[in-house]
Amino acid sequence: MDTYLQRLQDAIASAIQGMTAEDLTRHPEGKWSTAEVLEHLYLTYTGTAKGFERCLQTGKPLVHPPTWKDRLFTAIVTDLVGNLRPLRPQGQEDHGGQDF
């Protein structure tokens, strides 16, 4: 395993050592619990690792300079974002659209 990832795994294990399931799932109203933060980190890191693996397999980056279609799509999506509810980790209940 990469030494950076090993150090990260060791730091997380040390930080949560001795925490009960109740400790891991406890959270203030409208905030994420430790377990939800860790799930989010896991999903983002694994998604990034998969992207890197695809780059290594193809031998080239997966990005390209934006085309006019890309810019138009970005403008449309950016305009629509104001109407969307924020994403929540799996298991997080809806609190009536309150901001985090």
C-alpha positions as CSV (number, residue, x, y, z in Angstrom):
1,M,0.0,0.0,0.0
2,D,1.2,3.5,-0.7
3,T,2.8,5.0,2.4
4,Y,0.6,8.1,2.2
5,L,-2.5,6.0,2.2
6,Q,-1.1,3.8,5.0
7,R,-0.4,6.8,7.1
8,L,-4.0,8.1,6.4
9,Q,-5.5,4.7,7.4
10,D,-3.4,4.6,10.6
11,A,-4.4,8.2,11.5
12,I,-8.1,7.4,11.0
13,A,-7.8,4.1,13.0
14,S,-6.1,6.0,15.8
15,A,-8.7,8.8,15.8
16,I,-11.6,6.4,16.2
17,Q,-10.0,3.8,18.4
18,G,-12.3,3.1,21.4
19,M,-15.3,4.8,19.8
20,T,-18.6,2.9,20.1
21,A,-21.2,2.6,17.4
22,E,-23.2,5.2,19.3
23,D,-20.2,7.5,19.3
24,L,-19.7,7.1,15.6
25,T,-23.3,7.8,14.7
26,R,-23.9,10.7,17.1
27,H,-24.2,14.1,15.5
28,P,-25.5,17.5,16.2
29,E,-28.8,18.5,14.5
30,G,-28.1,19.1,10.8
31,K,-24.5,18.0,11.0
32,W,-22.8,14.8,9.8
33,S,-21.7,12.1,12.3
34,T,-18.2,10.7,12.4
35,A,-19.4,7.6,10.5
36,E,-21.0,9.7,7.8
37,V,-17.8,11.8,7.4
38,L,-15.8,8.6,7.1
39,E,-18.3,7.1,4.5
40,H,-17.9,10.3,2.5
41,L,-14.1,10.2,2.6
42,Y,-14.2,6.5,1.6
43,L,-16.5,7.2,-1.4
44,T,-14.5,10.2,-2.6
45,Y,-11.1,8.4,-2.2
46,T,-12.2,5.2,-3.9
47,G,-13.8,7.3,-6.7
48,T,-10.5,9.2,-7.2
49,A,-8.5,6.0,-7.1
50,K,-10.7,4.5,-9.8
51,G,-10.2,7.6,-12.0
52,F,-6.4,7.4,-11.5
53,E,-6.5,3.7,-12.5
54,R,-8.4,4.5,-15.7
55,C,-5.8,7.2,-16.5
56,L,-3.0,4.7,-16.0
57,Q,-4.7,2.0,-18.0
58,T,-5.3,4.3,-21.0
59,G,-2.0,6.1,-20.6
60,K,-3.6,9.6,-20.9
61,P,-5.6,12.0,-18.8
62,L,-9.4,11.7,-18.8
63,V,-9.9,15.5,-19.1
64,H,-9.7,17.7,-22.2
65,P,-10.0,21.5,-22.7
66,P,-13.7,22.5,-22.4
67,T,-15.6,22.7,-25.7
68,W,-18.4,25.2,-26.2
69,K,-20.8,22.3,-25.5
70,D,-19.1,21.7,-22.1
71,R,-19.3,25.4,-21.2
72,L,-23.0,25.5,-22.2
73,F,-23.7,22.4,-20.1
74,T,-21.8,23.9,-17.2
75,A,-23.8,27.1,-17.4
76,I,-27.1,25.2,-17.5
77,V,-26.2,22.9,-14.6
78,T,-24.9,25.8,-12.5
79,D,-28.1,27.7,-13.0
80,L,-30.1,24.7,-11.9
81,V,-28.0,24.0,-8.8
82,G,-29.8,26.7,-6.8
83,N,-33.0,24.6,-7.0
84,L,-31.5,21.3,-5.7
85,R,-31.3,20.1,-2.1
86,P,-27.9,19.4,-0.7
87,L,-26.6,15.8,-0.9
88,R,-26.5,13.8,2.3
89,P,-24.6,10.6,3.1
90,Q,-26.6,7.4,3.2
91,G,-28.7,7.2,6.3
92,Q,-28.8,10.9,6.9
93,E,-32.4,12.1,7.4
94,D,-33.9,15.1,5.7
95,H,-34.2,18.2,8.0
96,G,-36.6,20.1,5.8
97,G,-33.9,21.4,3.4
98,Q,-31.9,23.2,6.1
99,D,-28.4,24.1,5.1
100,F,-25.5,22.4,6.8
